[in-house]
Amino acid sequence: MKLLTFSIFLLMPLIIYNVEGQGKKQGSTLADRVQQLTDLSSKKSVLRFNANKFKDYVKTAPRNYSIVVMFTALASQRQCAVCRQASDEYTLVANSYRYSPAYSNKLFFAMVDFDEGSEVFQMMKLNTAPIFMHFPAKGKPKAADTMDIQRVGFGAEAIARFISERTDISIRIIRAPNYSGTLSLTLLFAFVGGFLYLRRNNLEFLYNKTMWGVWALFFTLAMTSGQMWNHIRGPPFMHRNQNGQTSYIHGSSQGQFVVETYIVMALNGAVVVGMILMAEAAKGKGDPKKRKIFAILGLVLISVFFSLLLSVFRTKTHGYPYSFLFK
Ligand SMILES: *[C@@H]1O[C@H](CO)[C@@H](O)[C@H](O)[C@H]1NC(C)=O
C-alpha cells in the first residue's frame, strides 16, 4: 500500500507534466498554426498545400477556423482546361475575401494540386478535378461540404454563395471591370460606320453576292471546325508527350487541340474550293478546255481532302469503318 502511494506520488509529476505538456503543445500549435496561416495568406490569398501541409493545417485537430480547399490539376500534361478557369474564379473569391471587411482568421483558402499532393487525393478518395471542399472548424466535412459544381458551376459568385451557406462569412466578389469587349465592339462599329460613310455614294457593293458568300463561308468554316468550342473550353494549342513527340490531333473525339481545328478548317476549305471549281465547270459558260481542267482539279481536290478528313475522323473515333483513298 505504502509502495503504491509512494509510486503514485513519484509518478504524479510525470503524469501531470505529460498531460500539461500535451495540452500546452496542442494549444500552442493551434495558435502557431493560425498565426502561420494568417501570415501565409497575407502574402498569397490561395495557399498551396502539399500532403504535409494538408495534414498539418486541415487534418490536424483542434481547429477553430474553416478552410476551403480546391483540389485541382493545373499541370499542362493533365489537360484540365476547366481547372485553370476554376482556379481563376477561386483566386478571385480569395482575393475578394482578402480585401473585404469580413477578412479574419476564421476562414482560409487553399489548393492542393494533384502533382504536388497526390497522396491527398488518395486519402480523400478523389478521382476528378476540380473539387471544392469546405472543412468546417468543428467536425468532419459532410456531403454538403463538397460543392456541387455540376449543378451550380464554379463561377466566383457560386463559390462565394457556397461559402456563405457553409460558414457565416459572406464575400462580395469584386471583379476588375473588363472593357476589352466593349472597346472592340465600339471599334468595330466605328470601322464599319466609317467605311459605309466613306462609300455612301456607292453602296453597290452591299449587293455583291460574292462578298456575302465569302463571309458566310468563312463563318461556316469557323463554326464547323470548332472555334466556338476552343473559345469556351480553352484547349492547348498542341500536345507534346514525354518522348518529345508532338501531336496535332487529339486522340479522342472528346477533345481537340487549337491547331487541329485549323487543320480541319483547311481541309474543309480545300473541299469547298473543289466544289466551287466543279460548279464553275458545270455552268456551261466559257472556254471548254478551261472548264475541263476546272472539273478535274475540283474532283481531285474533293477526293483527296475529303479522304484526309475521313482519316482524321477515323483516328479520333476508334472503330469507325469507312475510309477513302487513305487509311
Ligand atoms: C483560434 O485560436 C487561436 C489560438 O488560441 C487564436 O489566436 C485565434 O484567434 C482563434 N481564432 C478564432 C477565429 O477564434
The ligand as an ORCA input file, in Angstrom:
! r2SCAN-3c Opt
* xyz 0 1
  C      -8.216     30.293    -32.772
  O      -7.328     30.020    -31.731
  C      -6.137     30.789    -31.743
  C      -5.275     30.304    -30.611
  O      -5.983     30.238    -29.424
  C      -6.450     32.277    -31.642
  O      -5.266     33.013    -31.732
  C      -7.396     32.648    -32.760
  O      -7.811     33.978    -32.626
  C      -8.614     31.743    -32.750
  N      -9.419     32.041    -33.911
  C     -10.716     32.345    -33.838
  C     -11.404     32.597    -35.113
  O     -11.314     32.409    -32.790
*
